[in-house]
Amino acid sequence: MQKDVSKEELFERMPVSKAIFTLTIPMIISSIVSIVYNLSDTFFVGKLNNPIENAAVTLVAPAMTLFYAITNLFGVGASSLMSRKLGLKEYDNVKKASATGIYFGFTFALLLSAITLIFSKPILHILGSDSQTYAVTKQYLFWTVGLGAVPGIMNILFSFILRAEGRAMQASIGAISGCILNIILDPFFILPFGLNLGAAGAGFATFISNCFGLCYFIILLISIRGKTFVSVNPKKVSFEPDILKNIFVVGFPGVIQNNLNVVSMTIFNNLAAGFGTYAVASIGIVNKLNQLPIQIIFGFSQGVMPLIGYNYASKNDQRVKETIKKIFQITLGALFVVLIIYFAASKQLVAFFMKDETIIEIGSRFLKGFGLGLPFMCVDFVVVGISQAFGMGRHALIFSILRKLALEIPFILLFSHLFGLYGLAYSTFCGEVIMSIIALVVLKKLLKKN
């Protein structure tokens, strides 16, 4: 295969701002559409005016974060390695990295599905379901994780792999098309005028939509054979130390981060459950709303990784530093706008999903508390993304452990004990402030070395 001039134009010569938006905007759009379809689940389940149905969607959320543990390990790990090998013009190693990430990810997705189906009862109790929510939560878990792990995980993983060589738009079309289908199916599967399946219907619609998205990626990869360095040839799966070490070193911190997210969310939900079903339902709505700015942060921090990794490997330090500066300017500016909206219209945003006075009151307080942490979370996310792009997984691992074990979880327990339900709303903000300071110190040292 000849060198892909368009990749060199994108990574080496295109103005930095344009290159950033070329790589990140399709990812952000697909993330926003993904959030809209997640909000669609919450919106239509909320229309049933049944807190138990809404609580089921909230309780399964920690289990679904395991999707991101697997995609971080093999998607982020492989894509980071791919971008650096592209920068070094080692095209055969790019193919090996992609095939290894794809097939390892598929194997782990199958394993997660099997564990969920076999051990659903203890898993449901760990997630915080009780006698009221058990049956509904079990059905939602079955469709979203039990059967849905493979298509859900592979869709995200293929997106990471394709973006590594600059195919951001093609990668995003798969996610967007699946999400749109989910939004169309949701009301028919959830509400009484259709199948009337409630939360289980939301899970069923998600499963079908993810299968549709997976079919798109399979067709896409067949159509671009010979024009891409992404390989689905199992013979390209590599056990070479250089390939495996680089994938795991960069990807493993994401696994730790997501597993700690599960622990944190489970602790958070169990503490919230102690304040009643309305508290759990309110927090579920706020979590869905808050995913929009979080995904914008994630879209920029992860979407720009190929640009940073490519130029880091090819020793273009000036372009690396300019990219980092632009990313901070763009993301922090956007998040301050989001914060203003949160404080000006918190009750209206929550009321859009459920018009219950108790849920609106609880939800609006949590939305403000979560919003305060967003700019500081942005700093952490961007620095982690930079560390991953550089192939410095150790730094990302330290960030993960500090952020969750040393800061977030202790603050959750402490603030819940001292201030009750609303202490939970501001617990993560305090941890994010401290973490952002640490991240900036580390970033300064990283840039001095390069």
Salt bridges, closest charged atoms under 4 A:
ASP4 OD2 - LYS7 NZ 2.19
GLU8 OE2 - LYS89 NZ 3.47
GLU9 OE1 - ARG13 NE 3.18
GLU12 OE2 - LYS89 NZ 2.84
GLU90 OE1 - LYS85 NZ 3.06
ASP92 OD2 - LYS96 NZ 3.71
ASP92 OD1 - LYS236 NZ 2.68
GLU165 OE1 - LYS7 NZ 3.76
GLU165 OE2 - ARG167 NE 2.63
GLU240 OE2 - LYS96 NZ 2.55
ASP242 OD2 - LYS85 NZ 3.15
GLU361 OE1 - LYS347 NZ 3.56
ASP380 OD2 - ARG403 NE 2.86
GLU408 OE2 - LYS404 NZ 2.73
GLU432 OE2 - ARG403 NH2 2.58
